[in-house]
């Protein structure tokens, strides 16, 4: 089989060798088995289904979350003269959609891309159920998990969809970023046997990772103003908001003369397509974007991925910086972090959480448009009530879980519902709202993990890989700002982290981060005196250093000396490493925050006198 696969790969794609993990995944698929493949960004996941699609006799159906990703992949295949590939989405006219469905009936296509929402289109599901689907591909499979970093409720209907086909297809689920817990949830949601999981190490040794703590946007712009002229290659700068992407792109054009555009979900589809194509063809060099940009972008020479604002999780961060250096050449992932970034992300998380009032407004709207056993609800009416696309999808998923209604058709301008068999009871509504609150807590926990990582003094690459249950290939090396600081002898050690650990050890009960900081800085309030925290020996030992203490606690967590336990009410506890550090009594590393941005030696435009002994460069 390996020989035949090699020949087929060369014939269809003109490739001469498989990348790590590709052949193993394809062999399992061709053997008729279900597979969950965890492969790093830029490792060639698409070949794992595109090659089987060309070989298998029936249809291969790819479920993909972004229209831009689908279009990019279809265009690439058409450029290779592989004409038996198409996509169906809402950007096509109804006539064009019907034409392509007719092409499916006639066997003109072997590979079809759709968005998960298409599974709610009755015409489509009816027609596909008549076809022989050999392979069902779930791209960005972490979207099926409520515990993943990009949950999309429509993915939950994939299992129901394939169970309605005449013959169950083999299933290939693909993702680049999934923790072990999310991997297990993907297997459970899709009904895949866990023995058929193939994981390729996601380590990217050519990526140098650096974090710069800043006071705010003015300092961030000043840093970028010095850094961007040194970058030879394409650049992506991620922002948390649409307004932020417009601001950064405009600043780069006006102040640096860089050909730059912004990209976000609020742009019209044609404009998003234009910007994506201009970036991939080097007509523009910099894109400032929200997380709507990047999936499916196969541009090899991206030298810098910078985050102007904090992303929502380590998963999102690692996936986004993974778009740099796909040609294997050195590239830089830079996080510009300020305390306000965390507040912005927390606000966004809370804004996305469904409330009782929003649930009631959605239900009243459905009732208003109910007629003849169904409700045809205009999307614009929901939007007028503050229920945007994300809220709509989440609420529909909630109400379907309790069988209160069922979405039978999703169209560009309207949603069509049928009533469920069960009228929503107060206790069921309370349960789904409690689930929404659990999701809120979970997302804030993910954000906290990222903030802790930003304060780490350990190797950043090693900490990232440990988060995903992996280790650096061949050791970490000088791959991040922390490693270069240590190699250059510029890491400061202090007894103050031991004071923090000692306080945790002697407290009569466990407390959270803010309370611990209050005790260490000698705060005077009712709770401090009521619980006699003012009587512990460490009380007030770090007075006047509240901000530094909070940063130090974050650092001790990510460095493994403290751990956070409890979900709803997180508290701190010593780890074995923390107890060992207290016993040894030796000063521990402390971060040097907001002083120098440390960059790799290959970024050689910085003055030689600024270069430290380890080969890093203190540029600013």
Protein Blocks (a to p, Z undefined) as FASTA:
>chain_A
ZZmmmmmmmmmnopabdcehklmmmmmmmnopacdddddehilpmmmmmmmmmmpmbdcd
dddfbfklmmmmmmmmmmnopakbccddfkbcfklmmmmmmmmmnopafbdcddfklmmp
mklmmmmmmpccfbdcdehkllmpmkbcbdcfklmmmmmmmmmpmbdcddddddfbdcfk
lmmmmmmmnopafklcccddfbdfkbccdddddfbjklmmmmmmmmmmmpgcddddddfb
fklmmmmmmmmmmmnopacddddfkbcfklmmmmmmmmmnopafbdcddfkboghpacfk
lcbdcdfbacfbfklmmmmmmmgoklopacdddddddfklmmmmmmmmmmmpccfklmmm
mmmmmmmmggehiacddfklmmmnopafklmmmmmmmmmmnopaccfbdcfkbccddddf
bdcdfklmmmmmmmmmmmmmmmmmmmmmmmmmmmpcbdfklmmmmmnopacehijbjabf
klmmmmnopaccdfklmmmmmmmmmpmbdcdfklmmmmmnopacfklmmnommmpmkgok
lgoilmmmmmmmmmmmmnopaccehjklccddddfklmmmmmnopacddddehkbccddf
klmmbcfklpcfkopacfZZ
